[in-house]
Amino acid sequence: MAEIKPQPGPQEMFLSTPADIAIYGGAAGGGKSFALLLEPLRHMTMPGFRAVIFRRTSKQVKNEGGLWDAACGLYGAIGGKSRETDLSWSFPGGASISFGHLEHEKNKYDWQGTELAFLGFDELTHFTESQFFYLLSRNRSVGGAAPYVRATCNPDADSWVADFIRWWIDPETGYPVPGRSGRLRWFVRDDDSLVWGDDKRALEAAHRGKTAKSVTFIAARIEDNAILMEKDPGYRANLAALPTVDRERLLSGNWKIRPAAGDYFRRSWFPVIAAAPAEARRVRGWDLAGSHSEPGARPDWTAGVRLARDANGLFYVEHVERLQGTPNDVERAIRNLAQSDGRETTVALPQDPGQAGKAQVQALIRLLAGFRVKSQPVTGSKTVRAMPFSAQAEAGNVRLVAGPWNADFLGELENFPAGRHDDQVDAVCEAFNTLTEFSQKSQRDMYS
């Protein structure tokens, strides 16, 4: 029987720490998700042991090559039985491991009344601070396993996680402090603030009636994953090819770097041409954040960007429409542009969190009856959503069709994310992500 165990180094440290809360983070490729899946298996023979591993959305759990696929290869090999309908695994000894999501803030209340000995969070920076700490109230056990929490993440300087683990990070460089990785610290909550200490007894003595929880942060880089380096030696080159901010975060594990103007888009990356090829797949992506312009106000714009992709994989920004108007003005513009673009052009509509966002998209889909419409919930930060399009532009795979809107479009892109507006950026990324999803689906269909 094959032996399943962590790799020496940070992965082994993560699976052996006694901390109540352990965060395994830093660069991409460090074997974080595999370690998170492996951790609860130590209790697989314990009757009544319940574990849940969260991603922010259910789609992220089920993405090809994601958590569920990895679990199938790992848990199935050791006798686990899956139920894909509710994304759960059961083991002969009586333990169970499930996969959950917290797509909306209110979803944290879906777990009221549950008793979970193990909480796992994959990509912790995608969750809100209130979601994390509310789920800690579900982290309890009356069985043989003491309750504990494990999480993975990549760096994000603007996330609450960056503040939570700041002791382990050099404030000047943004890199993990040598020698602190894996060391335990304790905290208690005093009103709404966390108070930290290096000694549990001293901290509890200073805050009588409170029980301290232990925390550690364990840093990892791709070089720590010998298996990945052997099987896919080109992956490091992929990380090295990212734009500056994402390269620092995902290759070097930098927790302090922030994007500045010009880091994601530069004018020189967008050569202007007369027209795009007639034979291409087209999507009009929308950002629906606009509102009616009032005197003295500086509202966002509603923006629609038509993007084409030819058979060679090149992208063409063909047209941009922006307006500030009433909801009726916006609906009229969306339908008029759908008619002028033609029925072969897909309309991509983002769905903002909450019932209002869902209702808005449903109304627009009814308005666009007869046209191709695709809608999906907005997840992740704006910079994360912009990263794939930025990479293609920097690689020279994007063209700009000449038009009177070019200057405003390029100005907003070059100032992203520090600029006042980012509506056109959101719209073109909505179109880009939809186009690339089409391409991925076509490839899957070819080989299925």
C-alpha positions in Angstrom: 0.0 0.0 0.0 1.3 3.4 -0.9 2.4 5.6 2.0 0.7 9.0 2.2 2.7 11.5 4.3 3.7 15.2 4.2 6.9 16.4 2.6 9.7 17.4 4.9 9.8 21.1 5.7 6.9 23.5 6.0 4.3 20.9 5.0 5.4 18.5 7.8 5.6 21.4 10.2 2.0 22.4 9.3 0.7 18.9 10.0 2.6 18.6 13.3 2.0 21.9 15.0 -0.1 21.9 18.2 -1.5 25.3 17.5 -5.3 25.9 17.9 -5.1 27.9 14.7 -2.5 27.3 12.1 -2.2 29.2 8.8 0.0 27.8 6.1 0.7 30.6 3.6 2.9 32.5 1.3 3.9 31.7 -2.3 2.0 29.5 -4.7 3.0 25.9 -5.2 4.0 25.2 -1.6 1.6 22.2 -1.3 -0.9 24.0 0.9 -4.2 22.6 -0.3 -2.9 19.0 -0.2 -1.7 19.5 3.4 -5.1 20.9 4.3 -6.8 17.8 2.8 -4.4 15.5 4.5 -4.7 17.0 8.0 -8.1 15.7 9.1 -7.3 12.1 8.0 -5.4 11.6 11.3 -8.9 11.2 12.8 -10.5 9.0 10.1 -10.9 6.1 12.5 -12.6 8.2 15.2 -16.4 7.7 15.3 -18.3 11.0 15.3 -15.3 13.1 14.1 -16.7 15.9 11.9 -14.6 18.1 9.7 -15.5 20.8 7.1 -13.2 22.4 4.6 -14.4 25.7 3.2 -13.8 27.6 0.0 -15.5 30.9 -0.6 -17.8 29.5 -3.3 -19.1 26.1 -4.2 -17.7 26.5 -7.7 -14.2 26.9 -6.3 -14.7 23.6 -4.5 -15.8 21.8 -7.7 -13.4 23.4 -10.2 -11.4 21.0 -12.3 -8.2 20.2 -10.5 -9.5 21.8 -7.3 -10.3 20.6 -3.8 -12.9 18.0 -4.8 -10.8 16.5 -7.5 -7.8 16.3 -5.2 -10.0 14.8 -2.4 -11.2 12.1 -4.8 -7.6 11.0 -5.5 -6.6 11.1 -1.8 -9.7 10.0 0.1 -10.8 7.4 -2.4 -7.4 5.7 -2.2 -7.8 5.0 1.6 -11.3 3.6 1.6 -13.4 6.8 1.8 -16.9 6.9 0.2 -18.0 10.1 -1.5 -21.4 11.7 -1.9 -20.9 14.3 -4.6 -24.5 15.6 -4.1 -23.5 17.1 -0.8 -19.7 17.2 -1.3 -18.9 14.9 1.6 -16.8 11.8 2.4 -17.4 9.1 5.0 -14.8 6.7 6.3 -15.2 3.1 7.7 -14.2 4.3 11.2 -17.1 6.7 11.4 -15.5 10.0 10.6 -16.7 12.4 7.9 -15.1 15.2 6.0 -17.3 17.7 4.1 -16.7 20.6 1.8 -18.7 23.9 2.3 -18.8 27.4 1.0 -19.5 30.9 2.5 -20.3 32.7 -0.8 -22.3 35.4 1.0 -21.7 37.0 4.4 -25.0 35.6 5.7 -24.0 32.0 4.8 -22.0 31.8 8.1 -25.4 31.4 9.8 -26.1 28.3 7.8 -23.8 26.5 10.3 -25.7 27.5 13.4 -26.1 24.5 15.8 -23.3 22.4 14.2 -20.5 20.9 16.1 -17.3 20.7 14.0 -14.1 19.3 15.5 -12.0 20.5 12.5 -12.4 23.7 10.5 -10.4 24.1 7.3 -10.2 27.3 5.2 -8.6 27.1 1.8 -7.5 30.6 0.7 -8.4 32.3 4.0 -7.9 35.8 2.5 -11.1 35.2 0.4 -13.2 35.0 3.6 -14.2 37.9 5.8 -12.9 38.3 9.3 -16.5 38.0 10.7 -17.0 34.7 8.8 -13.8 33.3 10.2 -14.5 34.2 13.8 -18.2 33.3 13.7 -17.2 29.8 12.5 -14.9 29.5 15.5 -18.0 29.3 17.6 -18.9 26.1 15.7 -15.4 24.6 16.4 -16.2 22.4 19.3 -16.1 18.7 20.1 -17.2 16.4 22.9 -15.4 13.4 21.3 -11.8 12.3 21.5 -10.4 15.0 19.2 -9.8 18.5 20.6 -11.2 21.2 18.2 -8.8 23.0 16.0 -8.5 25.2 12.8 -6.2 25.0 9.8 -6.1 27.4 6.9 -4.1 28.1 3.8 -3.7 31.4 1.9 -1.6 33.4 -0.5 -0.4 36.9 0.4 -2.8 39.9 0.3 -1.6 43.1 1.9 -5.1 44.5 2.2 -6.7 41.5 3.8 -7.6 41.1 7.5 -5.3 38.0 7.5 -2.2 40.3 6.8 -2.9 42.1 10.1 -3.7 38.8 12.0 -0.3 37.3 11.1 1.7 40.5 11.2 4.1 39.3 13.9 5.4 36.6 11.6 6.0 39.1 8.7 8.9 41.6 8.4 7.2 45.1 8.2 9.9 46.5 6.0 10.3 43.8 3.3 6.9 42.0 3.5 8.7 38.6 3.7 8.3 36.1 6.5 10.7 36.7 9.4 13.4 33.9 9.4 13.0 31.8 12.5 9.4 32.8 13.3 7.7 30.4 11.0 5.9 27.7 13.1 6.4 29.6 16.4 3.3 29.8 18.6 1.7 33.0 20.0 -1.6 33.4 21.9 -4.4 35.9 21.8 -7.5 36.8 23.8 -10.3 39.1 22.7 -10.8 42.2 24.8 -14.1 43.8 23.6 -13.5 44.0 19.9 -9.7 43.9 19.9 -7.3 41.0 19.9 -4.6 41.2 22.6 -1.5 39.1 21.8 1.2 37.5 24.0 4.1 35.2 23.9 3.1 33.4 27.1 -0.3 31.8 27.5 -0.4 31.9 31.3 0.7 35.5 31.5 -1.8 36.6 29.0 -4.7 34.8 30.8 -3.5 36.2 34.1 -3.7 39.7 32.7 -7.2 39.1 31.3 -8.9 37.0 34.0 -11.8 34.9 32.8 -10.5 34.7 29.3 -9.0 31.6 27.6 -6.2 32.3 25.2 -6.0 30.5 21.8 -2.7 29.6 20.2 -1.9 30.7 16.6 1.0 30.0 14.3 1.9 31.0 10.7 4.0 28.7 8.6 5.5 30.1 5.5 6.1 28.0 2.3 7.5 28.6 -1.2 7.4 26.5 -4.3 11.0 25.3 -3.6 9.6 23.6 -0.5 7.4 21.3 -2.8 9.9 18.9 -4.2 7.2 16.7 -5.8 5.8 19.6 -7.8 9.3 20.8 -8.8 10.1 17.4 -10.1 6.8 16.7 -11.9 6.3 20.3 -13.3 9.6 22.1 -13.4 8.1 24.7 -15.6 5.6 26.0 -13.0 8.2 28.2 -11.4 8.7 29.9 -14.7 5.0 30.5 -15.0 5.1 32.3 -11.6 8.2 34.3 -12.7 6.3 35.5 -15.8 3.6 37.2 -13.7 3.3 41.0 -13.4 5.4 42.5 -10.6 2.8 42.6 -7.8 1.5 39.0 -8.4 5.1 37.7 -9.0 6.1 39.1 -5.6 3.1 37.6 -3.9 2.9 34.2 -5.6 6.6 33.5 -6.2 8.3 35.3 -3.3 5.5 35.3 -0.7 5.5 39.1 -0.1 2.7 40.2 2.3 3.3 44.0 2.0 3.5 44.7 -1.7 0.5 46.6 -3.1 -0.4 47.4 -6.7 0.2 50.9 -7.9 -0.7 52.7 -11.2 1.0 51.0 -14.1 1.6 47.7 -12.4 -1.3 45.9 -14.0 -1.8 47.7 -17.3 0.4 50.0 -19.5 -0.5 51.8 -22.7 2.4 50.2 -24.6 0.8 46.8 -24.1 -2.2 47.8 -26.3 -1.3 48.3 -30.0 -4.1 50.1 -31.9 -5.4 48.6 -35.1 -8.1 49.5 -37.6 -10.4 46.5 -37.1 -10.7 43.1 -35.5 -11.0 39.9 -37.7 -14.6 39.2 -38.7 -14.3 35.5 -37.7 -14.0 35.6 -33.9 -15.9 34.8 -30.7 -17.3 37.9 -29.1 -18.6 38.9 -25.6 -19.9 42.2 -24.3 -19.0 42.4 -20.7 -20.8 44.8 -18.4 -20.1 46.5 -15.1 -23.4 47.6 -13.5 -22.1 49.8 -10.8 -23.3 53.0 -12.4 -25.8 55.5 -10.9 -27.5 58.7 -12.1 -25.2 61.7 -12.1 -26.2 64.4 -9.7 -24.7 67.9 -9.4 -21.6 67.7 -7.2 -21.5 63.9 -7.2 -18.9 61.7 -8.7 -20.7 58.4 -9.3 -19.3 55.4 -11.0 -20.2 54.6 -14.5 -22.1 51.7 -16.1 -19.6 50.3 -18.6 -19.9 47.7 -21.4 -16.9 46.4 -23.3 -17.0 44.2 -26.4 -14.1 41.9 -26.6 -13.3 39.4 -29.4 -11.0 36.4 -29.6 -9.8 35.0 -32.9 -8.7 31.4 -33.8 -5.1 32.2 -32.9 -6.0 33.2 -29.3 -5.5 37.0 -29.8 -7.9 39.3 -28.0 -9.4 42.5 -29.5 -11.0 45.3 -27.5 -13.5 46.5 -30.1 -15.8 48.9 -28.4 -16.5 50.6 -25.0 -19.8 52.2 -24.0 -20.1 54.2 -20.7 -23.1 56.0 -19.3 -24.4 57.6 -16.1 -28.1 57.4 -16.0 -31.3 56.1 -14.4 -32.0 52.3 -14.2 -34.2 52.7 -17.3 -31.4 54.4 -19.1 -29.1 51.5 -18.3 -31.5 48.8 -19.3 -32.2 50.6 -22.6 -28.5 50.9 -23.3 -27.8 47.3 -22.6 -30.6 46.1 -24.9 -29.7 48.5 -27.7 -26.1 47.4 -27.6 -27.1 43.7 -27.6 -29.1 44.4 -30.8 -26.3 46.3 -32.5 -23.7 43.7 -31.4 -25.8 40.9 -32.9 -27.1 37.6 -31.5 -23.7 35.9 -32.0 -22.3 38.2 -29.3 -22.7 36.9 -25.7 -23.8 39.3 -23.0 -21.8 38.8 -19.8 -23.5 40.2 -16.6 -21.8 40.2 -13.2 -24.0 39.3 -10.3 -23.2 41.3 -7.2 -23.6 39.6 -3.8 -27.0 39.7 -2.1 -30.6 39.4 -3.2 -30.6 42.8 -4.9 -27.8 41.8 -7.2 -29.5 38.5 -8.1 -32.8 40.3 -8.8 -31.1 42.9 -11.0 -29.5 40.2 -13.1 -32.7 38.2 -13.4 -34.5 41.3 -14.6 -31.8 42.0 -17.2 -31.9 38.4 -18.5 -35.6 38.7 -19.0 -35.0 41.9 -20.9 -32.5 40.2 -23.1 -34.7 37.3 -24.1 -33.5 35.9 -27.4 -29.8 36.9 -26.8 -27.0 34.8 -25.4 -26.6 35.8 -21.8 -24.2 34.6 -19.2 -24.2 35.6 -15.5 -22.1 34.6 -12.6 -21.5 35.8 -9.0 -18.6 38.3 -8.5 -16.0 36.7 -6.3 -12.5 37.8 -5.3 -11.0 41.2 -5.3 -10.9 43.5 -8.3 -7.1 43.0 -8.7 -7.5 39.2 -8.6 -10.2 39.3 -11.3 -8.0 41.6 -13.4 -4.9 39.5 -13.2 -5.5 37.0 -16.1 -6.4 39.8 -18.5 -3.3 41.8 -17.3 -1.1 38.8 -18.0 -2.4 38.5 -21.6 -1.9 42.2 -22.3 1.6 42.2 -21.0 2.4 39.1 -23.1 1.3 41.0 -26.2 -1.9 39.1 -26.9 -4.3 42.1 -26.8 -5.1 44.6 -29.5 -7.2 47.8 -29.3 -9.5 48.8 -32.2 -9.2 52.5 -32.9 -12.1 54.5 -31.5 -12.9 57.8 -29.7 -13.2 55.9 -26.4 -9.5 54.7 -26.6 -8.0 57.5 -24.4 -10.5 57.1 -21.5 -10.2 53.3 -21.6 -6.4 53.3 -21.6 -6.2 56.0 -18.9 -8.4 54.0 -16.6 -6.5 50.8 -17.2 -3.1 52.5 -16.6 -4.4 54.0 -13.3 -5.9 50.8 -12.0 -6.3 50.0 -9.2 -5.3 53.4 -7.7 -7.6 55.5 -10.0 -11.0 57.0 -9.1 -12.9 54.7 -11.5 -12.4 51.1 -12.5 -15.7 50.4 -14.3 -14.2 49.8 -17.7 -11.6 47.5 -16.1 -14.3 45.4 -14.5 -16.3 45.3 -17.7 -13.4 44.1 -19.9 -12.3 41.6 -17.3 -15.9 40.3 -17.2 -15.8 39.8 -21.0 -12.3 38.3 -20.9 -13.2 35.8 -18.2 -16.3 34.7 -20.0 -14.4 34.3 -23.3 -11.7 32.1 -21.7 -14.3 30.0 -19.9 -15.8 29.3 -23.3 -12.4 28.2 -24.6 -11.8 25.9 -21.6 -15.2 24.4 -22.0 -14.5 23.7 -25.7 -11.3 22.0 -24.9 -13.0 19.8 -22.3 -15.7 18.9 -24.7 -13.1 17.9 -27.3 -11.4 15.4 -24.9 -14.4 14.2 -23.0 
